Amino acid sequence: MSRRGNTRRWLQQHVADPYVRQAQAHGYRSRASFKLIEIDQRDRLLQAGATVVDLGAAPGGWSQVASERVGLRGRVVAVDLLDMAPLPGVEFIRGDFTDDAVFEQLLGLLPGGADLVMSDMAPNLTGVRDVDQPAALYLAELALDFAGRVLKPRGALLVKCFEGAGSQELRALFARRFGQVAVRKPDASRDRSREHYLIGRGMLPTFSQQPQRPESP
């Protein structure tokens, strides 16, 4: 099938997607909002009054859900390389969270640390698994490193992963760094997708660190 044919097929499937329709009906910016909603219904990660960091936040679907659930006493700090239109109750930083200046700016908004760090980040997929899988694992590891520097002792990390080479090793890394680890595949994730989500709760004392800049590659 030609590239144009593939694009047309994707658009048809996208328009017919029930989660796309629900997102439009509820005013969410992304169908991904329902992945977070489903995970939160099961795992109760978003508590009223919590401080949440959303890594790779654009276009803002997860930040929207987080802001609704933490309420006026809570705080949502979103960061992305791409610009993001303003959202009520969300503080946005445009930049790379591994960059010195951006990281310091984030720390300035998190004087007491974070209750939840969440990342729905994915690399720009090439369709070549041997290229895409390491890139996805690297993003997950960056989120894990960042969480180790800002999470409160009873905080949690929620991060997107892809099944494949290195995914078991990533789960083992989570198990060494958190008291509780869970794997979730929400219904809103497309059946053909290899994506799943790792949740780590209760960072172990040996991994918790004083705030500092994550190392760039």
N, C-alpha and C positions, 0 to 999 in steps of 0.2 A: 504494500500500500504506500502511496506517495505521502510526503510530509504534509501536503495540504489535506489529503484524506484523513490522516491521523489527527490533525488539528480539528477538522470538522467532526470527527467521531468523538473527540474529547469534549468539544463544546456541547454536543448533543447529550452526552452522559452527564456533564456538569449541570446543564439546565434541568435535566430530569432527576437529579440527585435530591432525595427528600430532605437531606440536611442543608443543602443550599437553599431550598425553599423555606425551611424553618428559620434559617438565619435571616433571610430577607423579611419574613413575617415578623420576627422578633426584634429586628433592627440591629442584629449582630453583624460585625464587619466580616466575619469568616465562619465557614461551617466548622472550623476547628474549635469554635466556642463550645460546641456540644461534646467534644472529646473531654474538655476540662470539666464541664458540667457533670458528665457521667462519672468521671473519676472522682470528683469531689463528693458526689452523692454516696459513693461507696467508702471513700477514705477520709472524708471530712478534713481536707487540708486547709480550706479557707474558712477561718474563724473571724467572727466580728471583732474588730479592733486590731487585727493582725497587720504586720508590715510585710509586704510582698514585693519581690523583685522579679520582673518578667524580662528574661534575656531573649533577644531576637524577637521583639514584641510586635513589630509591624505585620499586618495592618492594624492590629489591636484587639482581635477577637478574644484572646485570653485575658488581656488587661480589662476589657469590659466586664467580663464575668467576675474577675477578682474584685474590681471596684464595687460591684453590686453586693458582693458577699462580705467584704470586710467592713463596709459601711462608712459612715462619716468619721468614726473614731479610728478607722484603719488608714493604711497608707499603701499606695501602689506606685512603685517606681519602675518605669519601663525604659529599656535601652535597645537601640537598634542602629545599624549602619545606615538604614534607609529612613527617610522622613516618615512621620506618622501624624495624621491629623489629630488635633487635640481631643481628649476624652475627659468628661467630668470625673474628678477625683483621681486622675492619673498624672503623675509628674514624669515627663518624658525627657530623656537625654539622647541626643543623636551622636553616635560614635561607636567605637570598638571598646568593649568593656575591659579588654586586656591592655589598652593604651594607658599610660601613666596618668594623663590628665583626666581622662574619662573615669578611670577607677577612683581617683581622688574625689572627683565630683560625686560619684556614687556613694563613697564613704561619708561624704558630708551630709548626704540625705538619710544616712542610716546610723545615727549616733548610738542607737541601742542595738544594732544588728537587725537581722531579718528573721521572721518566723517561717517564711517559705521562699525558696528560690525555685523558679520554674522556667523551663526552656523547651520551646517547641521548635528550636532551630533545626534547620536541615541545610545541607550544602546545595549549591546549584548542581542538580543531578545531570550527569552526562549520559546515563544509560549503560555505562560500563561499570559493572559491579566492583571490579578490582580497583577502580578509582573512587567510586562513590562511597563504598563501605568504610575505607580508612578515613575519608573526610568526615563522614557522619560520626564515627567514633571519636575523632579528634574534637569535634564540637561538644560531644557529651562529656569528654574528659575536661575540657575548658570549664564547662558548667560545674562539674564536680570540684574542680580546683577553686573556682570562685566561691562556691558554697562553703567550702572549708574555711574561708576567710571572713565570711560575714554572718553565717547562720548562728542563731542562738542555740544553746545546748540541746533543747528539745525541738529544734526546728526541723524542717523537712526539705528535701530536694525532689523535684519532679522533672524528669528529662526524657526527651524523645530519643529512641534508639532504633536501629534496624537489625533484624535478624540476619546473621551471616557471620563471616569470619571475624573473630574478635568479640562477638557479643557475649559469649559465655565468660570470657576473661573480664569484660566490663562488669558483669553481674557479680563476679567474684570480688572485684575491686570494691564495689558497693558494699558487699557483705563484710569486708574487712574494715570499712569506714563508718558503717551505720549499725545501730543496734537492731533495726528492723528493715527488711528489704522486701518489696513486692513488685511483681510484674503485672502490668495491665494492658489489655488490648480492647479499648472501648469500641462499642458498636459503630460509632461514627467514623472509625478508621475503615477505609475501604478494604474489602475482602482481599483484593489482589495485592494490597500493600504489605510490605515486610515490616512496617513500623510497629513499635510497641513502646510502652512507657515504663521507666524504672522509677520507683519511689524509694527513697532512703529516709529513714526517720531516726532521730536520736543519734547525732554524730558522736562517735566514740572519742573519749578525751585524748587519745593518742594522735588523733587526726586534726582536732580542732586547733586552729592557729590564730595568732594575732593578725589583725588586718594588714595585708600587704598586697602588692601588685602581682596578679598572675603573670607567669612568665610567658612571653611571646615566643612563637616557634623560631 
